[in-house]
Amino acid sequence: MLRRFLIAASLLAASAAEAHEIGTTSVHLTLHRDHTWSASITTAPQSLVNKLEAEAGIARSSDLEADALRTRLSELDQALARHIDVRFDGAASPAAISIAQLEVPRDVTLPAFVVLTARGAWPVDAQAVTWRYGLVYSTYAVVFADENGGSPSTQWLDGDAVSRPFPVSANVRPPSRLQIIAQYLRLGFTHIVPEGLDHILFVLGIFLLTTRLRPILVQVTAFTIAHSVTLGLTMYGVVSLPSRVVEPLIALSVAYVGLENIATSKLTPWRPAVVFGFGLLHGMGFAGALTGLNLPRAEVIPALISFNVGIELAQLFVIAIAFFAVAFWFRDRPWYRARFVVPASALIAVTGLFWTVQRIVEF
């Protein structure tokens, strides 16, 4: 009788432990077009730490705060990585682990959770991928998708079982060079029109100084060369300034061209140099549009060139609109500067100064 009671109690305890585990772990596995994969693993942090501690043969902790859990997981990240088994056509892809989020609510009725991010690489010609995670003792869901928003596929796995092969979709195959050129040409144009109001006002400030073609081209050329240089250098990691510095200075450049337009009606010797200097800052701002797009390394040069061409087309579009909307009709009128150039430049200057203060405060 006692033996039956102990067996029943053991089974009940095992069932309770498994019931507690179910639902605490979920996985989202994503393939990216730059031939990397990432997996977001959401699970219970204390339970995870205890499993790793038991495996390492160290004392089991309990009720750790968020900082202590983060420290312990960082200490055990190599052991954790060994339990993530991602294979492409049977070949293993080693994982690197980081902690994306860790929450331990003060309200004990709310669950604590940790979100881990695992990353690795996958071969160009891979046809299928499998997933296995060795730190789950019950049923959990694996959602597989690609970064292009293809239909996700979900499998339910028991414990450390290996998933059935997920087929590698054609959606994550790298685009052709022509597709990249078209994509970044469009991205460069839309980064100015309609998304880059500060850049639009800077270009209009260049245009308003004079309606003669040569001074406009001198300034636009200086601006183009400058932002092309720093855009490329920033993308390659050669130069870098934080956004809290770049963005207020870009706004200040808008204010400057507006104020100088009011102070003078001629192209001063220093104006192209100043425009060049501000162009260096704008190039760093343009680089932000390319960050996180996972561009293949071999396609960086075509992408940068087409992105710059898109920017130039947008700048010429802005100048053409301004010219044919106003200057073409009224540039020879004696009141053109007093009634149009000065008020418009003042509005640009005020807007630039407002943005400067706003961005300083925000950052």
Secondary structure, DSSP 8 states (H G I E B T S, - for coil): -HHHHHHHHHHHHHHHHHHHHTTS-EEEEEE-TTSEEEEEEEE-HHHHHHHHHHHHT-----S--HHHHHHHHHHTHHHHHHTEEEEETTEE---EEEEEEEE--SSTTS--EEEEEEEEE--TT--EEEEEETT--SEEEEEEEETT----EEEEEETT-----EE--GGGS---HHHHHHHHHHHHHHHHTTT-HHHHHHHHHHHHT-S-HHHHHHHHHHHHHHHHHHHHHHHTTS----HHHHHHHHHHHHHHHHHHHHH-SS--TTHHHHHHHHHHHHHHHHHTTTTTS---GGGHHHHHHHHHHHHHHHHHHHHHHHIIIIIHHHTTSTTHIIIIIHHHHHHHHHHHHHHHHHHHHH-
